[in-house]
């Protein structure tokens, strides 16, 4: 009886309004791809749009995708008897005029402060930099790394002023995106060529459990295949040429 009733129902629909069934799917695809395009998402075909609803895991590239892709000062720690502004002023004075990414991060954080003029700048290859500020030698060194951050030591006149921690900051929308996907039952993984310390720091900040660190560009597709071998439907999100495979 159920099959017979269903057959009659479908028959009535097809005869009464044949266009409805013929247009519903193309219309849905057109609207979906149109909305995606306004948000910078392009679908290769209708099949890709349909498959996207069945994903179990989405793998995100880290640098430039989950993060801003440029170093930023994330913390300043002043030595006893010093203050953060003094640390930043000295560091920015030494780095003024440099186009190194770490230097730009420090200069950007010191914007608005009264930064003294420096002279006799000397780049210490792979170690840091030094300059003369008001007849005192100022030194910047990058000996330590911790929790995925580059830690710049700032000294002047033979005394340590403080430390500046620099790291690639997460995109403002990344954490909410990860949370929304997990609400929908989709696992989220992060893929990066960075060391494990850096990868775990960003992953913990964004609420990501699956982390692939120290991955070479040519190995990214292999990591996706590893997940697929576990029977998972996998999506990959990236911004670089090496994410294309």
C-alpha positions in Angstrom: 0.0 0.0 0.0 2.8 2.5 0.9 4.7 1.9 -2.4 1.4 2.1 -4.4 0.5 5.4 -2.6 4.0 6.8 -3.2 3.8 5.9 -6.9 0.5 7.7 -7.3 1.8 10.8 -5.4 4.9 11.0 -7.7 2.8 10.5 -10.8 0.5 13.4 -9.8 3.5 15.7 -9.1 5.2 14.8 -12.4 2.0 15.4 -14.4 0.7 18.4 -12.5 4.0 20.3 -12.2 6.9 18.7 -14.2 8.9 21.9 -14.1 9.2 21.8 -10.3 11.3 18.7 -10.2 13.3 19.7 -13.3 14.2 23.2 -11.9 14.5 22.6 -8.2 18.0 21.0 -8.3 19.5 23.4 -10.9 18.0 26.4 -9.0 19.5 25.2 -5.7 22.9 24.7 -7.3 22.8 28.1 -8.9 21.8 29.9 -5.6 24.4 27.9 -3.7 27.3 28.6 -6.1 26.2 32.3 -6.3 26.3 32.8 -2.6 29.7 31.0 -2.4 31.1 33.3 -5.1 30.2 36.4 -3.1 32.3 35.0 -0.2 35.2 34.1 -2.5 34.4 30.4 -2.7 34.3 28.8 -6.2 32.8 25.4 -6.9 34.3 23.4 -9.8 30.9 21.7 -10.4 27.6 20.7 -8.8 29.1 17.4 -7.6 31.7 19.3 -5.5 28.9 21.3 -3.9 27.0 18.1 -3.0 30.1 16.3 -1.8 31.0 19.3 0.5 27.9 18.4 2.7 29.3 14.9 3.4 32.8 15.8 4.6 34.0 14.2 7.8 37.3 16.1 8.1 38.5 19.5 6.9 42.2 20.1 6.8 43.5 23.6 7.0 46.9 24.9 6.0 48.3 27.1 8.8 50.3 30.0 7.5 48.2 32.5 5.6 45.0 30.5 6.1 44.4 30.0 9.8 47.0 32.7 10.6 47.7 36.1 9.2 51.0 34.9 7.6 53.0 37.7 9.1 54.8 38.0 12.4 53.3 40.2 15.2 54.4 41.1 18.7 52.2 38.9 21.0 53.9 39.8 24.4 56.3 42.2 25.9 58.0 41.4 29.3 60.0 44.1 31.0 62.9 43.5 33.4 62.6 44.6 37.0 62.6 48.4 37.2 61.8 48.8 33.5 58.6 49.2 31.6 57.2 47.8 28.3 57.4 51.1 26.5 61.1 51.4 27.2 61.7 47.9 25.9 59.7 48.7 22.7 61.3 52.1 22.2 64.8 50.7 22.3 64.0 47.8 20.1 62.2 49.9 17.5 65.0 52.4 17.5 67.5 49.7 16.6 65.2 48.1 14.0 64.1 51.4 12.4 64.8 51.3 8.7 65.0 47.5 8.5 62.6 45.5 6.3 63.0 42.2 8.1 59.6 40.7 9.1 60.6 40.6 12.8 61.8 44.2 12.7 58.5 45.3 11.0 56.6 43.5 13.8 58.5 45.5 16.5 58.2 48.8 14.7 54.5 48.3 14.2 53.9 47.6 17.9 55.9 50.7 18.9 53.8 53.0 16.7 52.9 56.1 18.6 55.8 55.9 21.0 58.6 58.4 21.1 61.4 56.3 19.5 64.9 57.8 19.8 67.3 58.1 16.9 69.9 55.4 16.6 73.2 55.3 14.7 76.0 52.9 13.8 73.5 50.1 13.0 75.1 46.7 12.7 73.3 43.5 11.6 74.7 40.5 13.5 74.0 37.8 10.9 71.7 35.1 12.4 72.0 36.5 15.9 70.4 39.9 16.0 71.4 43.6 15.7 73.1 46.4 17.5 73.2 50.2 17.3 74.2 53.3 19.4 71.4 55.1 21.2 72.4 58.3 23.1 76.0 57.1 23.5 74.9 53.7 24.8 75.1 50.4 22.9 71.8 48.7 22.3 71.6 45.0 21.5 68.8 42.8 20.1 69.3 39.0 20.2 67.1 36.1 19.2 68.7 33.2 21.0 65.6 31.6 22.4 62.4 30.1 20.9 59.6 29.0 23.1 55.9 27.9 22.6 56.3 28.6 18.9 57.4 32.1 19.4 60.6 33.9 18.6 61.9 35.7 21.7 63.9 38.8 21.1 66.2 39.9 24.0 66.5 43.7 24.3 69.5 45.2 26.1 71.0 48.7 26.4 74.1 50.0 28.2 75.1 46.6 29.4 71.7 45.9 31.0 68.8 43.7 29.9 65.6 45.7 29.4 63.2 42.9 28.6 61.9 40.4 26.1 59.7 40.7 23.1 57.8 37.6 21.9 56.9 37.5 18.2 54.7 35.0 16.5 52.4 34.6 13.6 48.9 35.6 14.9 45.7 33.7 14.2 43.1 35.2 11.9 40.3 36.9 13.9 37.7 34.6 12.2 39.6 31.3 12.5 38.5 30.3 16.0 34.8 30.8 15.3 35.2 28.9 12.0 36.7 25.9 13.7 34.1 26.0 16.4 31.2 26.1 13.9 32.6 23.2 11.9 33.0 21.1 15.1 29.4 21.9 16.0 28.4 20.3 12.8 30.3 17.2 13.6 33.2 17.9 11.2 36.7 17.1 12.5 39.3 19.9 11.9 42.9 19.2 11.2 45.9 21.6 10.7 48.7 21.0 8.3 52.0 23.0 8.5 55.6 22.9 7.7 56.3 24.7 11.0 57.8 22.9 14.0 55.6 21.1 16.5 55.9 23.8 19.1 54.5 26.5 16.8 51.8 24.2 15.4 50.6 23.1 18.8 50.4 26.7 20.1 48.2 27.7 17.2 46.1 24.5 17.4 45.4 25.0 21.1 44.5 28.6 20.6 41.9 27.6 17.9 40.6 24.4 19.4 42.1 22.0 16.8 42.9 18.5 17.9 44.5 16.9 14.8 47.9 18.5 14.0 50.4 17.6 11.2 53.6 19.5 11.8 57.0 19.5 10.0 55.3 18.7 6.8 57.1 19.4 3.6 55.1 21.0 0.7 55.3 17.8 -1.3 54.0 15.8 1.6 50.7 17.7 2.1 48.7 15.5 -0.4 50.1 12.4 1.4 48.6 13.5 4.7 45.2 14.0 3.1 45.5 10.5 1.6 46.3 9.1 5.1 43.0 10.5 6.4 41.2 9.2 3.4 42.7 5.7 4.0 40.9 5.7 7.3 37.6 5.9 5.4 37.1 9.7 6.0 35.8 12.2 3.4 38.4 15.0 3.5 38.3 18.6 2.4 41.5 20.7 2.2 41.7 24.5 2.6 44.8 26.5 1.7 46.0 29.7 0.2 49.3 28.8 -1.4 50.5 27.1 -4.6 51.9 24.2 -2.6 48.3 23.6 -1.3 47.0 23.0 -4.8 47.7 19.2 -5.0 
